Amino acid sequence: MTLASAERVYVALGSNLGDRAAWLASARAALTLLPGTRLLAASSVEETVPFGTAPQAPYLNQMVALDTALQPHALLAALHGIERRLGRVRTTRWGPRTIDLDLVRYDGASSRTAALMLPHPGIAARDFWRRELAELDRLLGRAA
């Protein structure tokens, strides 16, 4: 796979445990190490209120744009691998976490499987994702 055949993807990063900014930085660095993948731009970081009912601290969130030759399911598996390496333990839905990596968009791809939904259905409920996507579109010179 070469970057000549790369797809534009958007990945949301979030953290609300420990040194949140450091977890985001570690995740961005790990994304640059994925095969056939290049980090193009990163949105501003913003603090948000957590989802769900579990008591927890606010999140730091950020969106990144990547070009990748990885196929959607392979990219999702790689994102889950990064989460595990950075200490993510999946217990409570919308619970606290060191890092959360969500595949939000994969070029024009659409997927509706149990493992992967594209575009991510959470876009409608997360105004901060919409702001971050718009910011990345501006940074990359693309129409929102």
HUSULLIN-V384525 format. One record per residue. N is the residue number from 1. RES is the residue in one small letter. D_CENTER is the distance of its C-alpha to the mean C-alpha in Angstrom with 1 decimal. Layout:
N RES D_CENTER
N RES D_CENTER
//
This chain:
1 m 21.8
2 t 21.9
3 l 19.7
4 a 22.4
5 s 21.0
6 a 17.3
7 e 15.1
8 r 12.9
9 v 9.3
10 y 6.4
11 v 2.7
12 a 2.4
13 l 4.3
14 g 7.6
15 s 11.0
16 n 14.5
17 l 16.7
18 g 18.7
19 d 17.9
20 r 14.6
21 a 14.5
22 a 15.4
23 w 12.6
24 l 10.1
25 a 12.5
26 s 12.8
27 a 9.2
28 r 9.5
29 a 12.9
30 a 12.0
31 l 9.8
32 t 13.0
33 l 15.0
34 l 13.8
35 p 16.8
36 g 17.2
37 t 14.0
38 r 14.1
39 l 12.0
40 l 13.4
41 a 12.4
42 a 10.5
43 s 11.1
44 s 13.3
45 v 12.4
46 e 13.8
47 e 15.1
48 t 15.0
49 v 17.1
50 p 15.8
51 f 16.1
52 g 18.7
53 t 22.1
54 a 21.6
55 p 22.8
56 q 20.1
57 a 19.3
58 p 17.1
59 y 13.4
60 l 12.1
61 n 9.0
62 q 7.6
63 m 5.9
64 v 6.7
65 a 8.9
66 l 10.0
67 d 13.2
68 t 13.5
69 a 16.5
70 l 14.9
71 q 15.4
72 p 12.9
73 h 14.1
74 a 14.4
75 l 10.9
76 l 9.8
77 a 12.6
78 a 11.6
79 l 8.1
80 h 10.5
81 g 13.0
82 i 11.1
83 e 10.6
84 r 14.4
85 r 15.5
86 l 14.1
87 g 16.1
88 r 14.0
89 v 16.6
90 r 16.1
91 t 19.1
92 t 18.8
93 r 16.6
94 w 14.8
95 g 16.5
96 p 16.0
97 r 13.7
98 t 13.4
99 i 9.7
100 d 7.1
101 l 4.1
102 d 3.9
103 l 5.2
104 v 6.5
105 r 9.2
106 y 11.1
107 d 14.0
108 g 16.6
109 a 16.0
110 s 16.7
111 s 16.6
112 r 18.1
113 t 18.4
114 a 18.3
115 a 15.6
116 l 13.3
117 m 13.5
118 l 12.6
119 p 12.1
120 h 10.3
121 p 13.3
122 g 11.7
123 i 11.7
124 a 15.4
125 a 15.4
126 r 12.9
127 d 14.7
128 f 12.5
129 w 9.7
130 r 12.7
131 r 13.9
132 e 10.9
133 l 11.0
134 a 14.7
135 e 14.6
136 l 12.8
137 d 15.3
138 r 18.0
139 l 17.1
140 l 17.1
141 g 20.2
142 r 19.0
143 a 20.4
144 a 18.1
//
